[in-house]
Amino acid sequence: MLKLGIIGTNFITDRMLKAAQETGQYQLTSVYSRHLSRARDFGQQYGATEFYDSLEDFFDQGDFSVVYIASPNSLHYPQARLAIENDKDIIVEKPAFVNPHEYHEIVKLLKDHPRARLVEGARQIHTPLFVAAAKQLKKMKQVQGASFTMMQYSSRYDQVLNNADPLPNIFTKEFAGGALQDLGVYCVYDAVTLFGMPDSSVYYPTLIKTGVDGKGTAILQYHDFTVVLNFSKTTNTYIGSEIHGQRDTLWLDNAADFHQATYFDEEKKAHELSADVHRNPLYDELIDFAKLFNNPNDAVEETKYQRWLKLSQEVNQVMYDLRQSADLVFPADENY
Ligand SMILES: NC(=O)c1ccc[n+]([C@@H]2O[C@H](COP(=O)([O-])OP(=O)(O)OC[C@H]3O[C@@H](n4cnc5c(N)ncnc54)[C@H](OP(=O)(O)O)[C@@H]3O)[C@@H](O)[C@H]2O)c1
């Protein structure tokens, strides 16, 4: 059983802990929160026994080997640094880090602490349906382009419209928020996982009054095709995602929350891809991560780990290139 510590006590940590329980591979032991009472109230429901409001004590004294970091985006970097320095395995929520400078420092630190491993919660690429879609894509004779779409109106945008104080973290530059960071990252993950690094990329954001992007369109240019990413936290969509072959098309109902994938062959005949869809979207990644953490000397797991780490860095680079193309700068970028 992997002993687990958590940072962040919002709904996503709840969802993660429910999935973790279902896997039967993790036991929550230690909770960090800025407020001790919050750490207790949140953690006791899941059987935690240690509660901290000091991050240093959490890492120094906490009885856990894996830490799940689900704090606002700009805090991932300093918290992951502490975790690595304490030789923990780390599941960091997406987007792992704000820019390639941060990632570079993390990779350097990981080399000095070989017992620590770091994975990013890019949950959709671990789902059997995405794996089945990737397999189907390999059988397509040609790719002429793709579009990945993820648009979900955020209830926290109402707070922006109502001039709430403080503003929700996810809509601030201080916490490295915005649509690209929050939802666009899933679309970038889809593209980079399936097609690799683009030759060039450009982002057309729609800015909101806090200075971050509420929605936007990104274009990734590959050698002989283009991938269009559409994402938003200020509106909804009812269209899915598509990969365009010659006469054939691979369709997914979403860019990350997949429930259905259909291959339309050259005669336009629909073939539904069959794969288990777990009701908790974090379940599949937690199964994959547990295999890695439980088998530190397994060559197959190590190969997978290196692939995920490289992919995560590539996604981070594309995200940064997109922001650069749109002059979207965060305070965390100015530390370098
Ligand atoms: N994989 C997914 O499906 C998914 C879904 C949603 C979010 N996420 C990711 O999870 C992470 C957290 O997102 P979220 O929306 O939950 O963020 P959030 O509500 O802004 O903050 C998450 C937690 O961080 C702590 N926190 C909040 N404000 C803070 C501040 N000013 N300084 C220090 N700590 C603070 C809080 O815990 P305490 O009060 O206990 O300290 C809070 O519960 C993000 O990276 C996001 O991208 C992933």
The ligand as an SDF file (V2000), in Angstrom:
LIG
                    3D

 48 52  0  0  0  0  0  0  0  0999 V2000
   -7.1780   16.7040  -13.2350 N   0  0  0  0  0  0  0  0  0  0  0  0
   -8.2940   17.3910  -13.1520 C   0  0  0  0  0  0  0  0  0  0  0  0
   -9.3540   16.9580  -13.5920 O   0  0  0  0  0  0  0  0  0  0  0  0
   -8.2690   18.7300  -12.4570 C   0  0  0  0  0  0  0  0  0  0  0  0
   -9.4690   19.3660  -12.1460 C   0  0  0  0  0  0  0  0  0  0  0  0
   -9.4130   20.5600  -11.4360 C   0  0  0  0  0  0  0  0  0  0  0  0
   -8.1780   21.1160  -11.0980 C   0  0  0  0  0  0  0  0  0  0  0  0
   -7.0420   20.4820  -11.4450 N   0  0  0  0  0  0  0  0  0  0  0  0
   -5.7290   21.0580  -11.0990 C   0  0  0  0  0  0  0  0  0  0  0  0
   -5.6030   21.0000   -9.6860 O   0  0  0  0  0  0  0  0  0  0  0  0
   -4.9070   22.1440   -9.2130 C   0  0  0  0  0  0  0  0  0  0  0  0
   -5.7700   22.8500   -8.1720 C   0  0  0  0  0  0  0  0  0  0  0  0
   -6.8810   23.3970   -8.8040 O   0  0  0  0  0  0  0  0  0  0  0  0
   -8.0620   24.0550   -7.9360 P   0  0  0  0  0  0  0  0  0  0  0  0
   -9.0290   24.6000   -8.8640 O   0  0  0  0  0  0  0  0  0  0  0  0
   -8.4840   23.0930   -6.8970 O   0  0  0  0  0  0  0  0  0  0  0  0
   -7.2330   25.2600   -7.2660 O   0  0  0  0  0  0  0  0  0  0  0  0
   -7.6470   26.2120   -6.0540 P   0  0  0  0  0  0  0  0  0  0  0  0
   -9.0390   25.9380   -5.6290 O   0  0  0  0  0  0  0  0  0  0  0  0
   -7.3040   27.5980   -6.4390 O   0  0  0  0  0  0  0  0  0  0  0  0
   -6.6380   25.7670   -4.9120 O   0  0  0  0  0  0  0  0  0  0  0  0
   -6.4550   24.4050   -4.5510 C   0  0  0  0  0  0  0  0  0  0  0  0
   -6.0030   24.3000   -3.1090 C   0  0  0  0  0  0  0  0  0  0  0  0
   -4.8180   25.0470   -2.9010 O   0  0  0  0  0  0  0  0  0  0  0  0
   -4.8940   25.7620   -1.6670 C   0  0  0  0  0  0  0  0  0  0  0  0
   -4.8510   27.2000   -1.9760 N   0  0  0  0  0  0  0  0  0  0  0  0
   -5.8360   27.9740   -2.4810 C   0  0  0  0  0  0  0  0  0  0  0  0
   -5.4410   29.2500   -2.5760 N   0  0  0  0  0  0  0  0  0  0  0  0
   -4.1940   29.2890   -2.1270 C   0  0  0  0  0  0  0  0  0  0  0  0
   -3.2520   30.3290   -1.9710 C   0  0  0  0  0  0  0  0  0  0  0  0
   -3.5620   31.6020   -2.2550 N   0  0  0  0  0  0  0  0  0  0  0  0
   -2.0410   30.0240   -1.4500 N   0  0  0  0  0  0  0  0  0  0  0  0
   -1.7300   28.7630   -1.0980 C   0  0  0  0  0  0  0  0  0  0  0  0
   -2.5870   27.7200   -1.2280 N   0  0  0  0  0  0  0  0  0  0  0  0
   -3.7890   27.9800   -1.7450 C   0  0  0  0  0  0  0  0  0  0  0  0
   -6.2260   25.4000   -1.0220 C   0  0  0  0  0  0  0  0  0  0  0  0
   -5.9810   24.3840   -0.0520 O   0  0  0  0  0  0  0  0  0  0  0  0
   -5.9330   24.7540    1.5070 P   0  0  0  0  0  0  0  0  0  0  0  0
   -7.0030   25.7790    1.7500 O   0  0  0  0  0  0  0  0  0  0  0  0
   -6.2230   23.4600    2.1620 O   0  0  0  0  0  0  0  0  0  0  0  0
   -4.5530   25.2710    1.7870 O   0  0  0  0  0  0  0  0  0  0  0  0
   -7.0500   24.8460   -2.1530 C   0  0  0  0  0  0  0  0  0  0  0  0
   -7.8970   23.8150   -1.7740 O   0  0  0  0  0  0  0  0  0  0  0  0
   -4.5900   23.0000  -10.4360 C   0  0  0  0  0  0  0  0  0  0  0  0
   -3.2900   22.7450  -10.8580 O   0  0  0  0  0  0  0  0  0  0  0  0
   -5.5890   22.5230  -11.4710 C   0  0  0  0  0  0  0  0  0  0  0  0
   -5.1390   22.6720  -12.7950 O   0  0  0  0  0  0  0  0  0  0  0  0
   -7.0700   19.2960  -12.1040 C   0  0  0  0  0  0  0  0  0  0  0  0
  1  2  1  0
  2  3  2  0
  2  4  1  0
  4  5  1  0
  4 48  2  0
  5  6  2  0
  6  7  1  0
  7  8  2  0
  8  9  1  0
  8 48  1  0
  9 10  1  0
  9 46  1  0
 10 11  1  0
 11 12  1  0
 11 44  1  0
 12 13  1  0
 13 14  1  0
 14 15  2  0
 14 16  1  0
 14 17  1  0
 17 18  1  0
 18 19  2  0
 18 20  1  0
 18 21  1  0
 21 22  1  0
 22 23  1  0
 23 24  1  0
 23 42  1  0
 24 25  1  0
 25 26  1  0
 25 36  1  0
 26 27  1  0
 26 35  1  0
 27 28  2  0
 28 29  1  0
 29 30  1  0
 29 35  2  0
 30 31  1  0
 30 32  2  0
 32 33  1  0
 33 34  2  0
 34 35  1  0
 36 37  1  0
 36 42  1  0
 37 38  1  0
 38 39  2  0
 38 40  1  0
 38 41  1  0
 42 43  1  0
 44 45  1  0
 44 46  1  0
 46 47  1  0
M  CHG  2   8   1  16  -1
M  END
$$$$
